[in-house]
Amino acid sequence: MPQKKLGLALGGGGSRALCHLGVLTALENAGIEIHAVAGNSMGALIGAVYAHRGDAAQTRSEVAQFFTANRAFTERKGDGLTRGNGVFTYAKRCLRSLAISLVLSFRNGFLRGNPCAKAIAALAPAIKIEDLPLPFASVALNLTDGKLENFTAGDLRPALTAGTNIGVVFKPFAWRGKMYIDAAPVRSVPAAEARALGVEVVLAVDIRSSLPENYAVQNGMDVVMRLEQIESKMLNDQTLAAADLVVRPPVSQIFWGDFSRAAEIIAIGEQATNAALPQLRRLLAAEDN
């Protein structure tokens, strides 16, 4: 029976998104053809490389080699302030909140540069999205108009740059008279955008962190952060309804800025996809009612 057209929706998540390389590997090894890819943030970058190359092994090699060979990506281990409830940890969290508030009072991003810009220049081709061999979509949040934008045509590199600028962390990306950031707060996994590319089955890869339970509210910044977490989760859970199958590789405990564990992350993505293959095959082979 002919396979139905499969589209991938690859979620964002910094280094955790390297698990998408394992997803691509598992699908290729299983002989399952991919007909379109939509992605957010790092998921979009990896999806774009695959849409250009059309080969999971080559995509895996190029992306993994770039990030593991670049010290700017492998030396970030996190600040450790998300764990522990001691007085010292609490004091450090308060000082960090104060520092962030002061910095953001004078500029629109905590860090001036987006390190993903180098990755995009090195890995993504300088072509139009519509010229990629596979249909492709990348999402970004337009701060100027307050809209989610879905890029399916036009220059590829700036579209990817627009969608990898993590809000507040990096300065918004100015492009075509608009200001753009990562769409993660409202569309971490672009399942509907993948389906709009003309496929019949959407496999979504969700690498969001689970909502922490027993959240300790110790200051006003904790309240703000908790509200953002709840709102984002509810919005993104709703958008995942557009997917036929959702794979959730267990990578949430890995710091999003640490690429030194690339091999481990890729293997986790491959294992999670292999476990979902029987269900995916049924979806691809199912006859229309």
N, C-alpha and C positions, 0 to 999 in steps of 0.2 A: 504494500500500500504506500503511495507517495507520502512523504513527510509534509506536514503543514509547515508554513513559513514561521520560523522562530525569530523573535526579537529579544534582545537583552536590554535590561534596564539596570545599569551599574551605579550603585550609590557612592557618595563621597565619604571620605573618612581619613584623609591623609595617608599615612603609611599603611593603615589597615586595608586600604583599597588595593594594595598589592595582591590581596587574595583573589581579585578578579583575574589575575594571571593564571591562578590555579583553576578557576572556573573555566576559562578558555581552553586550558590544557585538557581538562576532563572531558569537555564537549568534543574537542577535536579527536581525542583518543577513542571516544565512543562512536565516532563517525557521524555525529549530529551536526548538520549544517546550520550556520547562523546567517540570517538574511538581513538583519538590521541591528543597529546598536544606538541606544540613547544613554547619556550619562550625565552625572553631576560632579563637578570639581575633579578630583583625581580619577574618579570613575569615568569622566568624560575624556580625560587625557589618555587613559589606557584604552578606552573604546575607540578613540580617534586613531591611535596607532594601529589597532587591529583592523579598523575599517580601511585603513590605507594599505596595510601589509597583507591582510587576509590569511595570515598564518599565525597560529597560536604560539608555536615554538619560537619563531623569530620575534614576535611581540614580547614574549616572556624574557628572552635573552636581552633584547635592547633596553627594555624598561628596567629590569632588575640590575643590569650592569651599570646603568647611569646612576641610579640612586645609591647603590652600595659602594660605588667608587667615589662618591662626592661626600666629603667630610661634613659639609653643611647639613646633610640629611642624616648621617649616621651617628653624630655626636649628641643629638638632642634626646635626653632621657626623661624629660618632665621635671616638675619642681617638687613633686611629692606632697603637695599641699592638699590633695584631694583625699588623703587617707589620714586617719588619726584624729583624736579629739582632745589631745592634751593642751595644756595652757600654752606651751611653746608653739605648737602648730596653729592654735587659734590666733596668737599674736602675729605670726608670720602672715596668716591669711588677711588679717586686718590691715597690716602694713602694705601688703600687695594690693588690696582693694583701694587703699588711699593713693598709692603710687599710680595705679591705672587711672583713677579718677582725675588726678592732677594732669597726667599726660594727655588724656583725651579732652581735657578742657582747652588744650592749645593746638591739637591736631586731630585729624579724623581717622587715625589708625595707630595702634600701639607700636607697630613696626612699620617703618617707612617703605621697605621693599618686600615684594612677594617672591620668595625663593622658587616658586613654581615657574616663574617666567623663564628661568634658565632651562628647566626641564622641557617646557613647551617649545622653546627655540631649538633644543637639541633633538627632540623626539618627534614632534608633529611637523608634517610637511607644510610648506608655505603655499597652500593651494586653497581653492574655494571648497566649501563643504560639499556642494553639489557635484564636485569632481571626484570625490572619494568613490572607490569601487563599490562600497556598501552604503546604503542609506544610513545617515547618521544625524543625531540631534544632541545638542548640548544646552543645558539650561543655566540661567543666571537670574539674579534678582536685581531689577532695575529700581534703585533707590529714588531716582528723580521722579519717575511717574508712579511708583508704588506698584509695579507690575512684575509678574514672572514672565521672562522672555525665553522663548524656545528657538534656538538657532538651528535651522536646517538648510540654510544657504548663506552665502557670503564668505568672507575671509575666515579661515579656520582658526588661526592662531589667536587673534584678538577675542574671538568667541570663547575659546578655552581660557584665556587670561581673565576675562570677565567673570567666569564661573568658578575660578579657583581663589579669588580674593576673600578670605574668611573675614566676615564682618567684625569690626572692632579690632581684630588682631592685625589685619593688613589695611593699608590705605585703600579705599574704593578705587576701582579702575575707571578712569575717565575715557569714554569712547563714544563717538558720534553725538556729543553733547549730553550724554547721560552718565550717571555714576552707577557702577555695578559691583555686586558682591556675590559670594557663594550663595546658592539657592537652598542650602541645607535647612534653614529654619522652616521652609514651606514645601520644599520638594527635594528631599534628600535622595529619593530613588524615583526617577522619572518614568514610571510605568506607563502612564497614559501617553506620554510623548513617544515611547517605544511603539506602542500599538498604532499610533497615528502614522508611523512610517510604512504601514501597509502589511503588517504581519498578522497572523492568526493566533499565535500563542506567544505570551510574554512571560519570560523568566526574569524575575527581579532578584537582585542580590542586595540584601539589606544588611549593612554593617554598622548601623547606629548602635550606640551604647544603650543598654536598657535603662529605664528611669529608676534612679536609686530609691530604695525603700528606706523608711525610717530616717528621712532627711533631717539633719540637725540645722535649725534656723538660729544662727547666732548673731547675725547683724543684718542691716538693711540690704547689703549686697547679696546675701544668701537668699533673701526674699525675691529680689530681682532675678537672680539666676534660676531659682526654682520655678517662677512663673514662666520664664522663657522655655525651660525644659518641658513643662506640662503642655504649653501651647504648641510647641514644635512637635511633640510626640503625637498629639491629637490630630494635627493637620496632616502629618506624614502617614499616620496609620490609615487615614481616610484615602489618601492618594494611592496607597498600595492595593486598594480594592480593584484597581485596574489590571493587576497582574493575575495570571492564571496559576502561577507557582512562585513562591517566595523561598529563597534559600538564605539562611542566616548563619554564615560562618562565625564561629565563636572567637572573635578577635577583639572584643570590647575591652579586655584587660590590658591590651597593648597601647602604649602612649601613641597618639596620632602623629606625633612629630618624630618618632624613632623608626628609621628605616634600616637599622642594623640587624633586625630580625626578619629580613626579607624572605629568606628561604623557609623559615617557619611559617610565616604568614601565607605564602603561596601554597604551601602544603596543606594548610588548614582549608583554604578555598577549594583545593582539588578534592579533598576528602569529603567536604560538605556537598559538593556537586555530585560526586560519585554516589553518595547515599541517596540523592534525589533522582538519579537517572531512571529508575523504574517508573516513577510517577510521571516524569517528563516524557518518556517514550509513549506512555498511554495517552497523554494529552496530544502529542504530535500525530499519533496514529488514529485517534478517535474520529469516527465518521460523524458528519453533521446530522443533526436530528431533522 
